[in-house]
Amino acid sequence: MISLKNRILSPSHGDLLWRWLLTIIAMITGIIVVVITVFLFSEASTVLQEVGWGAFFLDPSWHPQEQFFNLIPMLLGTLSVTVGAVFLAIPLGVASAIFTQYYAPRGVAYVYRQLIELLAGIPSVVYGFWGLVVLVPLINRFQAPGTSLLAGMVILTLMILPTVALTAEASFEEVPWEYRQGAIALGLSKWAMIWGVILPVAKSGVMTGFILATGRALGETMAVLMVCGNVVQVPDSFFAPVRTLTANIALEMAYATGNHRSALFVSGLWLMGAIALMVLIAEIMRDQNVKL
């Protein structure tokens, strides 16, 4: 009996194999992240040693050929496009998930979910092409030139909306059924149940969707490159052309040399730091949610 019990509790050779395999994969993933970070620092070190970090904030403009490396306009352009897109996508995505989960008939919910998943799979260049052909001329009717901060915000909203909607819906599905039964027993309306019970319980998953959507918006290149106008300036309105850090790297990397090339890697470091900050925020929020 004892030997049989030990045999049942002891890990099989298959379990040990999978554990070691997954451990190796996790180590490889971590090593790749470290290698990429070290590579970015190594390539950026040339210009950092010559001009320092201050040049990227205090120089009069971004003209690398003249040794001016001010990244503030592109940092603000990236921040403006990302924040605007997330501000639009979060309520739309959560509302979409609520509709699919609690209000739509089964057949309608299934079709709608498939459309959202299809939207998530469309390549970014297709979004950019649609924006350039349809959205930019539409904006141009109200305010020239059409390629603008607003166009970038709308395109990014469409791109990150599926991430928010699908993540929120998955979070709603994980809410224990007993919570819903308790709300119904108390006589709460459907909306009162959603607002007072479902959303507070599912807030961790909704915030995860927010983090993922923000990360994708920060890293998007092709679509914003095609519709934002790529003018290095601090945007003073929604209709002003802007250039993001990712678009700047894509536009200039092919011909950049010397300090110019190294400065583009500094842009990559800023993007890497922004993503790392988002991951840190997600971990802090998850820990707080576990404590609660």
C-alpha positions as CSV (number, residue, x, y, z in Angstrom):
1,M,0.0,0.0,0.0
2,I,2.8,2.4,0.9
3,S,4.7,1.7,-2.3
4,L,1.6,2.2,-4.3
5,K,0.9,5.5,-2.6
6,N,4.5,6.7,-3.2
7,R,4.3,5.6,-6.8
8,I,1.1,7.7,-7.2
9,L,2.5,10.8,-5.5
10,S,6.0,10.7,-7.1
11,P,6.3,12.6,-10.4
12,S,6.5,10.5,-13.5
13,H,9.3,10.7,-16.1
14,G,7.0,12.6,-18.4
15,D,6.2,15.2,-15.8
16,L,9.9,15.7,-15.1
17,L,10.6,16.0,-18.8
18,W,8.0,18.6,-19.2
19,R,9.2,20.5,-16.1
20,W,12.7,20.7,-17.4
21,L,11.5,21.6,-20.9
22,L,9.4,24.4,-19.7
23,T,12.2,25.6,-17.4
24,I,14.6,25.7,-20.4
25,I,12.1,27.6,-22.5
26,A,11.5,30.1,-19.7
27,M,15.3,30.6,-19.3
28,I,15.7,31.1,-23.0
29,T,12.9,33.8,-23.0
30,G,14.6,35.6,-20.1
31,I,18.0,35.4,-21.8
32,I,16.5,36.9,-25.0
33,V,15.1,39.9,-23.1
34,V,18.4,40.5,-21.4
35,V,20.3,40.2,-24.7
36,I,18.0,42.7,-26.4
37,T,18.3,45.1,-23.5
38,V,22.1,44.8,-23.4
39,F,22.3,45.2,-27.2
40,L,20.2,48.4,-27.0
41,F,22.4,49.9,-24.3
42,S,25.5,48.9,-26.3
43,E,24.4,50.5,-29.5
44,A,23.1,53.6,-27.7
45,S,26.3,54.1,-25.6
46,T,28.2,55.9,-28.4
47,V,26.0,58.9,-28.5
48,L,25.3,58.8,-24.7
49,Q,29.0,59.0,-24.0
50,E,29.4,61.9,-26.4
51,V,26.4,64.1,-25.7
52,G,24.8,62.6,-22.6
53,W,21.1,62.1,-21.7
54,G,20.5,65.8,-21.5
55,A,20.8,66.4,-25.2
56,F,17.7,64.3,-25.9
57,F,15.7,66.8,-23.8
58,L,17.5,70.2,-24.1
59,D,18.7,70.3,-27.7
60,P,16.8,72.8,-29.9
61,S,15.5,70.2,-32.4
62,W,15.8,66.8,-33.9
63,H,18.5,67.2,-36.6
64,P,21.0,64.4,-36.1
65,Q,23.2,65.4,-39.0
66,E,23.7,68.7,-37.1
67,Q,24.2,66.9,-33.8
68,F,20.8,68.0,-32.4
69,F,18.9,65.1,-30.8
70,N,15.9,66.4,-29.0
71,L,13.3,63.6,-28.6
72,I,10.7,65.5,-26.8
73,P,8.4,66.2,-29.8
74,M,8.4,62.4,-30.6
75,L,8.0,61.4,-27.0
76,L,5.0,63.7,-26.7
77,G,3.7,62.5,-30.1
78,T,4.0,58.8,-29.0
79,L,2.3,59.6,-25.6
80,S,-0.5,61.6,-27.2
81,V,-1.4,58.9,-29.8
82,T,-1.2,56.1,-27.2
83,V,-3.2,57.9,-24.4
84,G,-5.8,59.0,-26.9
85,A,-6.3,55.5,-28.4
86,V,-6.4,53.9,-24.9
87,F,-8.9,56.5,-23.7
88,L,-11.2,55.6,-26.5
89,A,-10.6,51.9,-26.6
90,I,-11.1,51.0,-22.9
91,P,-14.7,52.1,-22.6
92,L,-15.6,50.8,-26.0
93,G,-13.9,47.4,-25.3
94,V,-15.5,47.0,-21.9
95,A,-18.9,48.0,-23.3
96,S,-18.4,45.5,-26.1
97,A,-17.6,42.7,-23.6
98,I,-20.7,43.6,-21.5
99,F,-22.9,43.5,-24.5
100,T,-21.6,40.2,-25.7
101,Q,-21.7,38.6,-22.2
102,Y,-24.9,39.9,-20.8
103,Y,-27.2,41.5,-23.3
104,A,-26.7,40.0,-26.8
105,P,-28.7,36.9,-27.8
106,R,-26.5,33.8,-28.1
107,G,-26.3,33.8,-31.9
108,V,-25.6,37.5,-32.1
109,A,-22.9,37.2,-29.4
110,Y,-21.2,34.4,-31.3
111,V,-21.1,36.3,-34.6
112,Y,-20.0,39.5,-32.8
113,R,-17.2,37.7,-31.0
114,Q,-16.0,36.2,-34.3
115,L,-15.9,39.7,-35.8
116,I,-13.9,41.0,-32.9
117,E,-11.4,38.1,-33.2
118,L,-11.2,38.8,-37.0
119,L,-10.4,42.5,-36.2
120,A,-7.6,41.3,-33.9
121,G,-6.0,39.4,-36.7
122,I,-5.9,42.1,-39.4
123,P,-2.3,43.1,-40.2
124,S,-1.3,46.6,-39.1
125,V,-0.4,47.6,-42.6
126,V,-4.0,47.0,-43.7
127,Y,-5.2,49.3,-40.9
128,G,-2.7,51.9,-42.1
129,F,-3.8,51.5,-45.7
130,W,-7.4,51.9,-44.8
131,G,-6.6,54.9,-42.7
132,L,-4.6,56.5,-45.5
133,V,-7.3,55.9,-48.2
134,V,-10.5,56.5,-46.2
135,L,-9.8,58.1,-42.8
136,V,-7.2,60.7,-43.8
137,P,-9.3,62.2,-46.7
138,L,-12.3,62.3,-44.3
139,I,-10.4,64.3,-41.7
140,N,-9.0,66.5,-44.4
141,R,-12.5,67.7,-45.2
142,F,-12.6,69.3,-41.8
143,Q,-9.0,70.3,-41.3
144,A,-6.0,69.9,-43.6
145,P,-3.7,68.0,-44.1
146,G,-5.7,64.9,-42.7
147,T,-2.6,63.0,-41.7
148,S,-2.7,63.9,-38.0
149,L,-2.7,62.9,-34.3
150,L,-6.5,62.3,-34.6
151,A,-6.0,59.8,-37.5
152,G,-3.4,57.9,-35.5
153,M,-5.6,57.8,-32.4
154,V,-8.6,56.4,-34.4
155,I,-6.4,53.8,-36.1
156,L,-4.8,52.6,-32.9
157,T,-8.2,52.5,-31.2
158,L,-9.4,50.0,-33.8
159,M,-6.2,48.0,-33.5
160,I,-6.3,47.7,-29.7
161,L,-10.1,47.4,-29.2
162,P,-10.1,43.6,-29.7
163,T,-7.4,43.2,-27.0
164,V,-9.5,45.1,-24.5
165,A,-12.8,43.5,-25.5
166,L,-11.6,39.9,-25.5
167,T,-9.7,40.3,-22.3
168,A,-12.6,41.9,-20.5
169,E,-15.0,39.2,-21.7
170,A,-12.7,36.5,-20.5
171,S,-12.5,38.2,-17.1
172,F,-16.3,38.4,-16.9
173,E,-16.6,34.7,-17.6
174,E,-14.3,34.0,-14.7
175,V,-16.6,35.7,-12.2
176,P,-18.0,33.0,-9.9
177,W,-21.7,32.2,-10.7
178,E,-22.5,32.4,-7.0
179,Y,-21.8,36.2,-7.1
180,R,-24.4,36.6,-9.9
181,Q,-26.9,34.4,-8.0
182,G,-26.4,36.5,-4.9
183,A,-27.0,39.7,-6.8
184,I,-30.2,38.3,-8.4
185,A,-31.4,37.1,-4.9
186,L,-31.0,40.7,-3.6
187,G,-33.2,41.9,-6.4
188,L,-30.6,43.9,-8.3
189,S,-31.2,44.8,-11.9
190,K,-28.9,43.5,-14.5
191,W,-27.1,46.8,-14.9
192,A,-26.8,47.1,-11.1
193,M,-25.3,43.6,-10.9
194,I,-22.8,44.4,-13.7
195,W,-21.8,47.8,-12.1
196,G,-21.8,46.7,-8.5
197,V,-20.6,43.1,-8.7
198,I,-19.2,42.0,-12.0
199,L,-16.9,45.0,-12.8
200,P,-15.3,45.2,-9.3
201,V,-14.6,41.4,-9.3
202,A,-13.3,41.5,-12.9
203,K,-11.2,44.7,-12.5
204,S,-7.9,42.8,-12.5
205,G,-8.6,41.2,-15.9
206,V,-9.8,44.5,-17.3
207,M,-6.6,46.2,-16.1
208,T,-4.6,43.4,-17.8
209,G,-6.4,44.2,-21.0
210,F,-5.5,47.9,-20.4
211,I,-1.8,47.0,-20.0
212,L,-1.7,44.8,-23.1
213,A,-3.5,47.4,-25.2
214,T,-1.2,50.2,-24.0
215,G,1.8,48.0,-24.8
216,R,0.6,47.3,-28.3
217,A,-0.2,51.0,-28.9
218,L,3.2,52.1,-27.8
219,G,5.0,49.6,-30.1
220,E,2.9,50.1,-33.2
221,T,4.8,51.3,-36.2
222,M,3.4,50.8,-39.7
223,A,-0.1,52.1,-39.2
224,V,0.9,55.3,-37.3
225,L,3.7,55.9,-39.8
226,M,1.1,55.9,-42.7
227,V,-1.5,58.2,-41.1
228,C,0.2,60.5,-38.6
229,G,2.1,62.8,-41.0
230,N,5.6,62.2,-39.5
231,V,6.3,65.8,-38.8
232,V,8.7,66.3,-35.8
233,Q,6.8,68.8,-33.7
234,V,4.9,69.0,-30.5
235,P,1.2,68.6,-31.4
236,D,-1.0,71.6,-30.6
237,S,-4.2,70.1,-31.8
238,F,-5.8,66.8,-32.8
239,F,-5.4,67.8,-36.4
240,A,-1.6,68.4,-36.2
241,P,0.8,66.0,-37.9
242,V,3.0,64.1,-35.4
243,R,5.9,61.6,-35.5
244,T,6.1,58.8,-33.0
245,L,9.3,57.1,-31.8
246,T,8.6,53.9,-33.6
247,A,7.9,55.7,-36.9
248,N,11.1,57.7,-36.5
249,I,13.1,54.5,-36.1
250,A,11.5,53.0,-39.1
251,L,11.9,56.1,-41.3
252,E,15.6,56.9,-40.5
253,M,17.3,53.6,-39.6
254,A,18.0,52.7,-43.2
255,Y,20.4,55.6,-43.8
256,A,21.4,56.6,-40.3
257,T,25.1,56.4,-39.4
258,G,27.3,57.3,-36.4
259,N,25.6,59.3,-33.6
260,H,22.4,59.4,-35.7
261,R,22.2,55.6,-35.7
262,S,23.1,55.5,-32.0
263,A,20.4,58.0,-31.2
264,L,17.8,55.8,-32.8
265,F,18.8,53.1,-30.3
266,V,18.2,55.6,-27.5
267,S,14.6,55.8,-28.9
268,G,14.4,52.1,-28.6
269,L,15.6,52.3,-25.0
270,W,12.8,54.7,-24.2
271,L,10.2,52.4,-25.7
272,M,11.7,49.4,-23.8
273,G,11.6,51.4,-20.6
274,A,7.9,52.3,-21.2
275,I,7.0,48.7,-21.7
276,A,9.0,47.7,-18.6
277,L,7.1,50.3,-16.6
278,M,3.8,49.0,-17.8
279,V,4.8,45.5,-16.8
280,L,5.8,46.7,-13.3
281,I,2.5,48.5,-12.9
282,A,0.7,45.3,-13.9
283,E,2.6,43.3,-11.3
284,I,1.9,45.8,-8.6
285,M,-1.8,45.8,-9.4
286,R,-1.9,42.1,-9.4
287,D,-0.2,41.8,-6.0
288,Q,-2.6,44.4,-4.6
289,N,-5.5,42.4,-6.0
290,V,-4.2,39.2,-4.5
291,K,-3.9,40.9,-1.1
292,L,-7.5,42.1,-1.3
